[in-house]
């Protein structure tokens, strides 16, 4: 069984189009797969509805989320050798937005080193 999985892993990970709607779940996934498996992934799509991107919530919450979730995910995405297609769509949640609807550079900066051939960022 183990040999079968090892033989199928390159097809499984390189052929899959992975979709996530939560940065914490994407972080967990990237932590759970091995470096070898992570390096086979070619396509990731993240559709992220977040109040944090739109300057809502206290600065301490934003800084902690940035440090604990966003930066580790960006670091992992940057290190993925076979990542060809990366689409990150950042949307406000379906709730009234009371704050400023802009993204700070501290959120965009970790994306600077992404090496994906087809990298699309929608904010």
KAZI-V569765 format. One record per residue. N is the residue number from 1. RES is the residue in one small letter. PSI is psi in radians with two decimals (* if undefined). D_CENTER is the distance of its C-alpha to the mean C-alpha in whole Angstrom. Layout:
N,RES,PSI,D_CENTER ; N,RES,PSI,D_CENTER
//
This chain:
1,x,-0.77,31 ; 2,x,-0.71,29 ; 3,x,-0.67,30 ; 4,x,-0.74,29 ; 5,x,-0.75,25 ; 6,x,-0.64,25 ; 7,x,-0.59,27 ; 8,x,-0.37,24 ; 9,x,-0.78,21 ; 10,x,-0.66,21 ; 11,x,-0.77,21 ; 12,x,-0.88,19 ; 13,x,-0.62,16 ; 14,x,-0.46,17 ; 15,x,-0.24,18 ; 16,x,2.52,15 ; 17,x,1.91,13 ; 18,x,2.23,10 ; 19,x,2.32,10 ; 20,x,2.57,8 ; 21,x,0.31,9 ; 22,x,2.22,8 ; 23,x,-0.67,6 ; 24,x,-0.67,9 ; 25,x,-0.71,9 ; 26,x,-0.73,6 ; 27,x,-0.81,7 ; 28,x,-0.80,10 ; 29,x,-0.84,10 ; 30,x,-0.49,9 ; 31,x,-0.55,12 ; 32,x,-0.53,14 ; 33,x,2.65,14 ; 34,x,2.87,17 ; 35,x,-0.70,16 ; 36,x,-0.80,18 ; 37,x,-0.74,16 ; 38,x,-0.65,13 ; 39,x,-0.19,15 ; 40,x,-0.34,16 ; 41,x,2.30,13 ; 42,x,-0.46,13 ; 43,x,2.19,11 ; 44,x,2.38,8 ; 45,x,2.16,8 ; 46,x,2.04,6 ; 47,x,1.80,9 ; 48,x,1.98,9 ; 49,x,1.94,12 ; 50,x,2.28,13 ; 51,x,-0.50,16 ; 52,x,-0.58,15 ; 53,x,-0.37,14 ; 54,x,0.54,17 ; 55,x,0.70,19 ; 56,x,2.46,20 ; 57,x,2.92,21 ; 58,x,2.63,23 ; 59,x,-0.58,21 ; 60,x,-0.71,21 ; 61,x,-0.75,19 ; 62,x,-0.78,17 ; 63,x,-0.72,17 ; 64,x,-0.75,17 ; 65,x,-0.74,13 ; 66,x,-0.84,12 ; 67,x,-0.78,14 ; 68,x,-0.43,13 ; 69,x,-1.05,9 ; 70,x,-0.88,7 ; 71,x,-0.76,9 ; 72,x,-0.65,9 ; 73,x,-0.80,5 ; 74,x,-0.69,6 ; 75,x,-0.77,9 ; 76,x,-0.76,8 ; 77,x,-0.67,7 ; 78,x,-0.58,10 ; 79,x,-0.08,12 ; 80,x,1.99,12 ; 81,x,-0.60,15 ; 82,x,0.04,15 ; 83,x,2.04,12 ; 84,x,-0.63,14 ; 85,x,2.02,12 ; 86,x,2.15,9 ; 87,x,2.13,9 ; 88,x,2.01,7 ; 89,x,2.06,10 ; 90,x,2.10,11 ; 91,x,2.61,14 ; 92,x,2.64,16 ; 93,x,2.89,17 ; 94,x,1.18,20 ; 95,x,2.77,23 ; 96,x,2.32,25 ; 97,x,2.10,23 ; 98,x,-0.32,26 ; 99,x,-3.01,24 ; 100,x,2.31,23 ; 101,x,1.12,20 ; 102,x,2.83,19 ; 103,x,2.44,16 ; 104,x,2.66,17 ; 105,x,-0.47,17 ; 106,x,-0.41,15 ; 107,x,-0.60,12 ; 108,x,-0.51,12 ; 109,x,-0.77,14 ; 110,x,-0.28,11 ; 111,x,-0.19,10 ; 112,x,-0.59,13 ; 113,x,0.20,13 ; 114,x,2.32,11 ; 115,x,0.09,13 ; 116,x,2.40,12 ; 117,x,-0.64,16 ; 118,x,1.52,14 ; 119,x,2.08,12 ; 120,x,2.23,12 ; 121,x,2.11,11 ; 122,x,2.14,13 ; 123,x,*,14
//
